[in-house]
């Protein structure tokens, strides 16, 4: 069932929000059961696991979404199935190869990568996640290409619900055998969650086309790949730059915990202080900045097939309209997140981490104003990938990653900056990457934005920030931090929405597109 671009995006945003909340709850429950030691083992293995899943999928979810959108626009279901078979064959082959390597060399890999030998047990438990997740992500990409976001949204929710339901049982069952086995049980709950999501999305595929499902199971893997070399090259043309972009991001992420503490020691801090400062930056401040990005990530998932379809039809006005629509939604959603994180940075961090970590609020306050560029980055990259410029995304990502990494060392090593140098470098990397993507869109398709409308949103954003700050300082002085944040956030966000409606940025036709409740809400809004 094909949905409109806006409808599909809202479905993914809702599912992404629920998934994020479940993810936080999963971490809280897990940390209470296995403690800091178990969480340390968990954090050693899980980042490697997700990196291997990225390698396994080889950028295929994005590639299959783009190619399926084009074949659907051409009304060629046979070619659609061929692309799906190829993507599943490649993902299945790579995941099988990686799993065999992990099984054969898990002891050596654990000794090389992990400081604690007990992580070996956790790594073994994680291996089945790789092929299950790889196949599931490819199938989600297939449905995204058909512009049907419901299977992706529901499979994410199913995955999280099953994981949450089993994490306590799986962890407590093995706790008596040792903390490493309890942590392995926690990882096993990921396996069952991924498997449940995969079963649901396979059921959706079979329900949609029993004949196609039968062909999917009957056709031999190697025959499929060898008979479709042209289609395979088309997939790789998109998938390879996407994979390289993600690998570059992963490498920069791996280098960061090596560079920043070392630079802080050069700046004159002790090793333990440097480790603590990096923990405040990367473990406390940055996750808060990244939390709202699920909103624009959902938007980018919808944007790839929407832009690919319009580009294949050579409908330039529709390409421009969909990209502009994505940027407009990004700013409308991202602006209040940026404002709230900036003006309430310190009380938020005190509420979450305790008064002894007030300095984290200072770091968050320095990061938050630049988060608006971060929100734009994924949709702009998705637009370029949908237009078959994935290699441009890779180039821009490489440039920004190199400059960010170099700046992170030099600024952080300067005694005048210290850990604030890492904040400056991250802000430079985020801003540069986003501006490069935007410049590439201007160069490739002559993309433009309505500065007047964006200016109205900026005015609403500034007035929201001023009102929220004023309310917090003068209206609610004798209540708890939690109550202060709730009341100030609600009132300032309500003012922001009223301003958007008053300036005719948000109108009846926008609200009507919201799934399920849009028609009912639209009666309260004027036409813009």
matplotlib code that plots the C-alpha trace (Angstrom):
import matplotlib.pyplot as plt

x = [0.0, 1.7, 1.5, 2.2, 5.6, 4.2, 2.0, 4.9, 7.2, 4.8, 4.3, 8.1, 8.4, 5.8, 7.4, 10.9, 9.8, 8.2, 11.3, 13.6, 11.7, 11.7, 15.5, 16.1, 13.9, 15.8, 19.1, 17.8, 16.4, 19.5, 21.8, 19.8, 20.2, 23.8, 25.3, 28.2, 30.4, 27.9, 27.1, 30.8, 30.9, 27.7, 29.2, 32.3, 30.4, 27.3, 29.2, 31.2, 28.0, 26.3, 29.4, 29.4, 25.7, 26.6, 29.3, 26.9, 24.1, 26.7, 24.5, 21.8, 18.8, 19.3, 20.2, 17.2, 14.9, 16.1, 16.0, 12.6, 11.2, 12.5, 11.2, 7.8, 7.7, 8.4, 5.7, 8.2, 7.5, 9.7, 12.7, 11.7, 11.8, 15.2, 16.7, 15.3, 16.7, 20.1, 20.1, 19.1, 21.7, 24.5, 23.5, 23.1, 26.4, 28.4, 26.7, 27.4, 31.1, 31.4, 29.6, 32.0, 35.0, 33.7, 33.1, 36.5, 38.5, 36.3, 38.9, 41.6, 39.2, 38.2, 41.8, 42.7, 39.7, 38.5, 40.3, 38.2, 38.4, 34.9, 33.6, 34.3, 31.2, 29.1, 30.5, 29.6, 26.0, 25.8, 26.7, 23.2, 22.0, 24.1, 22.3, 18.9, 19.3, 20.9, 18.0, 15.5, 17.1, 17.1, 13.4, 12.6, 14.5, 12.3, 9.1, 10.5, 11.1, 7.5, 6.7, 5.0, 6.4, 4.1, 6.1, 9.3, 7.5, 5.7, 8.7, 10.7, 8.0, 7.7, 11.5, 11.6, 8.6, 9.9, 13.4, 11.9, 9.7, 12.6, 15.5, 14.7, 14.0, 17.1, 19.4, 18.1, 18.2, 22.0, 22.9, 23.9, 26.5, 28.4, 28.0, 29.4, 26.6, 24.0, 25.2, 25.2, 21.6, 20.8, 22.4, 20.3, 17.2, 18.3, 18.4, 14.7, 13.7, 15.3, 13.9, 10.4, 10.7, 12.0, 9.1, 6.6, 8.2, 8.4, 4.7, 4.0, 5.9, 4.2, 0.8, 1.5, 2.5, 2.5, 3.8, 6.8, 7.4, 7.5, 10.0, 12.1, 12.5, 12.9, 15.6, 19.1, 21.4, 24.4, 22.1, 20.3, 23.6, 25.2, 22.1, 21.7, 25.1, 23.7, 21.2, 24.0, 26.2, 23.3, 22.9, 26.6, 26.8, 24.6, 25.5, 29.3, 29.4, 26.7, 28.8, 32.0, 30.2, 29.1, 32.6, 34.2, 31.7, 32.5, 36.3, 35.9, 33.8, 36.4, 39.3, 37.5, 38.0, 41.6, 42.3, 40.3, 41.7, 45.3, 44.8, 43.5, 46.6, 48.7, 46.7, 47.8, 45.0, 45.7, 44.7, 41.8, 40.5, 40.8, 38.8, 36.1, 35.9, 35.6, 32.8, 30.9, 31.3, 30.7, 28.7, 26.4, 26.2, 26.4, 23.6, 21.2, 22.0, 21.5, 18.3, 15.9, 17.6, 15.2, 12.7, 14.8, 16.2, 12.6, 12.2, 15.4, 14.1, 11.0, 12.9, 15.2, 12.4, 10.3, 13.1, 14.2, 10.7, 10.3, 13.8, 13.2, 10.0, 12.1, 9.7, 12.1, 9.4, 8.3, 12.0, 12.4, 9.1, 9.8, 13.3, 11.9, 9.1, 11.6, 13.7, 10.7, 9.5, 13.0, 13.2, 9.7, 10.5, 14.2, 13.9, 12.0, 14.4, 17.4, 15.8, 14.8, 18.2, 19.9, 17.9, 17.3, 20.7, 21.9, 18.7, 18.1, 21.6, 21.1, 17.8, 19.2, 22.7, 22.7, 24.0, 27.6, 27.5, 26.4, 29.4, 27.7, 25.0, 27.7, 28.9, 25.3, 24.6, 27.6, 26.6, 22.8, 22.7, 24.5, 22.1, 19.8, 22.6, 22.6, 18.9, 19.3, 22.2, 20.4, 17.6, 20.1, 22.2, 19.1, 18.1, 21.5, 21.3, 17.9, 19.2, 22.0, 24.7, 25.7, 29.4, 29.0, 27.7, 30.7, 33.1, 31.4, 31.4, 35.1, 36.0, 34.0, 35.3, 38.9, 38.5, 36.6, 39.1, 42.1, 40.4, 39.4, 43.0, 44.4, 41.6, 41.4, 45.1, 45.1, 45.0, 42.6, 40.0, 40.4, 37.2, 35.5, 37.8, 36.1, 32.8, 34.1, 35.5, 32.2, 30.3, 32.6, 32.2, 28.4, 28.1, 30.6, 29.0, 25.5, 26.7, 28.6, 25.5, 23.4, 26.0, 26.0, 22.2, 22.5, 25.2, 23.6, 19.9, 19.8, 17.9, 16.6, 14.6, 12.0, 14.1, 11.0, 9.3, 12.5, 12.9, 9.4, 10.4, 13.6, 11.6, 9.2, 12.3, 13.9, 10.7, 10.1, 13.7, 13.2, 9.8, 11.0, 14.0, 11.8, 9.2, 11.8, 13.4, 10.4, 7.3, 8.3, 10.9, 9.6, 9.1, 11.3, 13.5, 11.3, 8.1, 10.0, 11.1, 7.7, 5.8, 8.3, 8.6, 4.8, 4.1, 7.1, 6.2, 2.6, 3.7, 5.9, 3.0, 0.7, 3.4, 3.7, 0.0, -0.2, 2.5, 0.8, 3.8, 1.5, -2.0, -5.0, -3.5, -0.4, -2.3, -4.8, -1.9, -1.2, -2.3, -5.5, -6.2, -5.3, -8.9, -10.1, -7.3, -7.5, -10.8, -8.8, -6.3, -6.7, -5.8, -2.3]
y = [0.0, 3.1, 6.2, 9.9, 11.2, 13.2, 10.3, 7.8, 10.2, 10.8, 7.0, 6.5, 9.5, 8.0, 4.5, 6.1, 8.0, 5.0, 2.9, 5.5, 5.5, 1.7, 1.8, 4.1, 1.9, -1.2, 0.4, 1.5, -2.0, -3.7, -1.4, -2.1, -5.9, -6.3, -3.1, -1.0, -4.1, -5.9, -2.7, -2.3, -5.8, -4.9, -1.7, -3.4, -5.8, -3.9, -1.1, -3.8, -5.7, -2.8, -1.9, -5.5, -5.2, -2.0, -3.9, -6.8, -4.7, -2.9, 0.1, -2.2, -0.8, 2.6, 1.1, -1.3, 1.6, 3.7, 1.0, -0.4, 3.2, 3.5, 0.1, 0.8, 4.1, 2.1, -0.4, -3.3, -5.7, -8.4, -6.1, -5.1, -8.8, -9.2, -6.3, -7.7, -11.2, -9.7, -7.6, -10.5, -12.7, -10.2, -9.4, -13.2, -14.1, -11.3, -12.1, -15.8, -15.0, -12.7, -15.2, -17.9, -15.7, -14.7, -18.3, -19.4, -16.4, -15.1, -15.8, -14.0, -11.1, -10.7, -10.7, -8.0, -5.7, -6.1, -5.3, -7.9, -11.5, -12.2, -10.2, -13.3, -15.0, -11.9, -11.7, -15.4, -14.7, -11.8, -13.6, -14.7, -11.1, -10.2, -12.3, -11.8, -8.0, -7.8, -9.6, -7.6, -4.2, -5.2, -6.1, -2.8, -1.0, -2.9, -1.7, 1.8, 1.7, 0.9, 3.9, 1.7, 2.7, 0.6, -2.7, -0.8, 1.1, -2.0, -4.3, -1.8, -1.7, -5.5, -5.8, -3.5, -4.9, -8.5, -7.3, -5.4, -8.4, -10.9, -8.8, -9.4, -13.1, -13.8, -11.8, -13.2, -16.8, -16.6, -14.3, -17.1, -18.4, -15.1, -11.5, -12.4, -15.0, -12.6, -10.0, -12.7, -13.3, -9.6, -9.8, -12.9, -10.8, -8.7, -11.9, -12.7, -9.1, -9.0, -12.4, -11.3, -8.1, -10.3, -12.7, -9.9, -8.2, -11.6, -12.1, -8.7, -9.6, -13.0, -11.4, -8.8, -11.3, -15.1, -15.7, -13.3, -14.9, -18.4, -17.1, -15.6, -19.0, -21.1, -19.3, -20.3, -17.6, -18.0, -18.3, -15.1, -13.1, -14.5, -13.9, -10.3, -8.6, -5.3, -5.1, -6.0, -3.2, -0.8, -1.8, -1.6, 1.8, 3.2, 0.8, 1.2, 5.0, 4.6, 2.0, 4.0, 7.0, 5.0, 3.3, 6.8, 7.9, 4.7, 5.2, 8.8, 7.6, 4.9, 7.5, 10.0, 8.2, 7.8, 11.4, 13.5, 12.0, 12.1, 15.7, 16.6, 15.0, 17.2, 20.2, 19.5, 17.3, 14.1, 10.8, 10.2, 13.7, 13.5, 10.3, 11.8, 14.9, 12.8, 10.8, 14.0, 15.1, 11.8, 9.8, 12.6, 15.7, 14.3, 11.6, 14.4, 16.3, 13.2, 12.1, 14.2, 13.1, 10.1, 12.7, 13.7, 10.1, 9.0, 11.8, 10.7, 7.1, 8.4, 10.9, 8.4, 6.5, 9.7, 11.6, 8.6, 8.0, 11.7, 11.8, 8.6, 10.2, 13.3, 15.4, 18.2, 20.3, 17.3, 16.6, 20.2, 20.2, 16.9, 18.1, 21.5, 19.8, 17.7, 20.7, 22.6, 19.8, 19.4, 23.1, 23.1, 20.1, 20.7, 24.4, 23.8, 20.9, 23.2, 26.0, 23.7, 22.0, 25.4, 27.3, 24.3, 22.6, 23.1, 22.2, 19.2, 17.8, 18.4, 16.5, 13.6, 13.3, 15.1, 18.5, 17.2, 17.1, 20.7, 21.2, 18.8, 21.4, 23.9, 21.5, 20.8, 24.6, 24.9, 22.0, 22.6, 25.7, 23.7, 20.8, 22.5, 21.7, 18.1, 17.8, 18.9, 16.5, 13.2, 14.5, 16.4, 13.2, 11.2, 13.6, 13.3, 9.5, 9.4, 11.5, 9.0, 11.2, 8.8, 9.3, 13.1, 12.2, 10.0, 12.9, 15.4, 13.0, 12.3, 16.0, 16.9, 13.8, 14.6, 18.3, 17.4, 14.8, 17.1, 20.1, 17.9, 17.2, 20.7, 22.5, 20.0, 20.0, 23.8, 24.5, 27.5, 25.2, 21.7, 19.6, 22.7, 22.2, 18.9, 20.7, 23.3, 20.6, 18.6, 21.8, 22.5, 18.9, 19.0, 22.4, 21.7, 18.4, 19.9, 23.0, 20.7, 18.6, 21.7, 23.2, 20.0, 20.1, 23.7, 22.7, 19.5, 20.5, 24.3, 23.7, 26.8, 27.5, 30.2, 32.4, 34.3, 31.2, 30.0, 33.5, 33.3, 30.0, 31.5, 34.4, 32.0, 30.0, 33.1, 34.3, 30.8, 30.8, 34.2, 33.3, 29.9, 31.5, 34.3, 31.9, 29.7, 32.7, 34.7, 32.5, 29.2, 29.9, 27.7, 24.4, 21.4, 21.2, 18.5, 20.6, 23.7, 21.9, 20.5, 23.8, 26.0, 23.5, 23.2, 27.0, 27.9, 25.1, 26.2, 29.8, 28.5, 26.6, 29.7, 31.9, 29.4, 29.5, 33.3, 33.8, 31.2, 28.8, 26.0, 25.7, 23.5, 21.6, 20.7, 19.4, 17.4, 15.2, 13.8, 10.2, 9.2, 12.5, 15.1, 15.7, 16.3, 18.7, 20.6, 22.3, 24.3, 25.7, 28.4, 27.9, 29.2]
z = [0.0, -1.3, 1.0, 0.4, 1.3, 4.3, 5.6, 5.4, 7.2, 10.1, 10.5, 10.8, 13.2, 15.5, 15.4, 15.8, 18.9, 20.5, 19.6, 21.2, 24.4, 24.5, 23.8, 26.8, 29.0, 27.8, 28.8, 32.2, 33.0, 31.8, 33.8, 37.0, 36.5, 35.3, 36.8, 35.5, 35.0, 32.8, 30.9, 30.2, 28.6, 26.7, 25.4, 24.3, 22.0, 20.8, 18.9, 17.0, 16.3, 14.7, 12.7, 11.3, 10.5, 8.5, 6.6, 6.0, 4.6, 2.4, 1.9, 0.3, 2.2, 0.6, -2.8, -2.9, -1.8, -4.7, -7.3, -6.3, -6.4, -10.0, -11.1, -9.5, -11.4, -14.6, -13.6, -13.9, -11.0, -12.4, -12.2, -8.7, -7.6, -9.3, -7.3, -4.1, -4.8, -5.6, -2.5, -0.3, -2.0, -1.4, 2.2, 2.9, 1.4, 3.3, 6.6, 6.2, 5.5, 8.5, 10.8, 9.8, 10.5, 13.9, 14.9, 13.8, 15.2, 18.0, 20.7, 18.7, 17.8, 21.5, 22.6, 20.1, 20.5, 24.1, 27.3, 29.2, 28.1, 29.3, 26.3, 24.2, 25.5, 24.8, 21.2, 20.5, 21.7, 19.3, 16.1, 15.1, 15.1, 12.0, 9.3, 10.8, 11.0, 7.5, 5.8, 7.8, 6.8, 3.1, 3.2, 5.0, 2.2, -0.3, 1.3, 1.6, -2.2, -2.7, -0.4, 2.1, 5.5, 7.6, 7.5, 8.5, 11.4, 12.7, 12.5, 14.5, 17.2, 17.2, 17.6, 20.5, 22.3, 22.1, 23.2, 26.2, 27.1, 27.1, 28.4, 32.1, 31.7, 29.5, 31.8, 35.1, 33.8, 33.3, 36.1, 38.5, 35.9, 36.0, 34.8, 31.3, 30.8, 32.0, 29.5, 26.8, 27.8, 27.3, 23.8, 23.1, 23.7, 20.7, 18.6, 19.5, 18.9, 15.5, 14.6, 15.5, 13.4, 10.5, 10.8, 10.7, 7.6, 5.8, 6.6, 5.1, 1.9, 1.5, 2.1, -0.6, -3.2, -2.7, -6.2, -5.6, -2.2, -3.8, -6.5, -3.7, -2.0, -5.1, -7.0, -6.2, -4.9, -7.2, -10.3, -9.4, -9.0, -12.2, -14.4, -13.3, -13.6, -14.8, -12.0, -9.5, -10.8, -10.4, -6.8, -6.1, -7.8, -5.0, -2.2, -2.3, -1.7, 1.1, 2.8, 2.5, 4.0, 7.0, 7.3, 7.3, 10.0, 12.0, 11.7, 12.9, 15.8, 16.7, 16.6, 18.8, 22.1, 21.3, 20.2, 22.7, 26.0, 24.6, 23.5, 27.0, 28.6, 26.3, 27.4, 31.0, 32.5, 34.3, 32.6, 35.0, 34.6, 30.8, 30.8, 33.0, 30.8, 27.7, 29.4, 30.1, 26.4, 24.5, 27.1, 28.5, 26.3, 22.8, 23.3, 24.3, 21.1, 19.0, 20.7, 18.5, 15.3, 15.0, 13.7, 10.7, 10.2, 9.6, 7.1, 5.3, 5.0, 3.2, 1.1, -0.8, -2.7, -3.1, -4.8, -6.8, -8.2, -9.2, -10.7, -12.7, -14.1, -15.0, -13.0, -11.8, -10.1, -8.0, -7.1, -5.9, -4.1, -2.2, -1.1, -0.1, 1.8, 3.6, 4.6, 5.7, 7.9, 9.3, 10.3, 11.7, 13.9, 14.5, 15.5, 18.8, 19.7, 19.1, 21.2, 24.1, 24.3, 24.3, 26.9, 29.2, 28.8, 32.4, 34.3, 31.9, 32.7, 36.4, 36.3, 34.3, 35.7, 39.1, 40.3, 40.3, 36.5, 35.9, 33.6, 31.2, 30.8, 29.7, 27.0, 25.9, 25.7, 23.3, 21.2, 21.0, 18.7, 16.0, 16.3, 13.7, 11.1, 12.3, 11.7, 8.1, 7.4, 7.0, 4.7, 2.5, 2.2, 1.4, -1.3, -3.0, -2.7, -4.2, -7.1, -7.7, -6.1, -3.3, -4.3, -3.5, -0.1, 0.5, -0.6, 1.6, 4.6, 4.1, 3.9, 7.0, 9.0, 8.3, 9.2, 12.3, 13.5, 12.9, 14.6, 17.5, 18.3, 17.8, 19.6, 22.5, 23.0, 23.5, 27.2, 26.6, 25.2, 26.8, 26.4, 24.9, 21.9, 21.2, 21.2, 18.7, 16.4, 16.5, 15.7, 12.8, 11.4, 11.7, 10.1, 7.3, 6.3, 6.1, 4.1, 1.7, 1.1, 0.5, -1.8, -3.8, -4.2, -5.5, -7.9, -9.2, -9.6, -8.9, -5.6, -3.8, -0.6, 0.2, 2.5, 3.6, 4.9, 6.6, 8.1, 9.6, 11.3, 12.5, 14.1, 15.8, 17.0, 18.6, 20.2, 21.6, 23.0, 24.7, 26.1, 27.4, 29.1, 30.6, 31.9, 33.5, 35.3, 36.4, 36.5, 38.0, 40.7, 43.5, 41.8, 41.1, 38.0, 36.5, 36.9, 35.6, 32.4, 31.8, 32.3, 30.4, 27.5, 27.1, 27.2, 24.9, 22.4, 22.3, 21.6, 18.8, 17.2, 17.5, 15.9, 13.0, 12.5, 12.8, 10.2, 7.9, 8.0, 9.4, 8.0, 7.5, 4.6, 6.6, 9.6, 7.4, 6.2, 9.8, 9.8, 11.7, 13.5, 10.8, 9.6, 13.2, 14.1, 10.8, 11.8, 14.4, 11.8, 9.2, 5.5, 4.9]

ax = plt.figure().add_subplot(projection="3d")
ax.plot(x, y, z, "-o")
ax.set_aspect("equal")
plt.show()
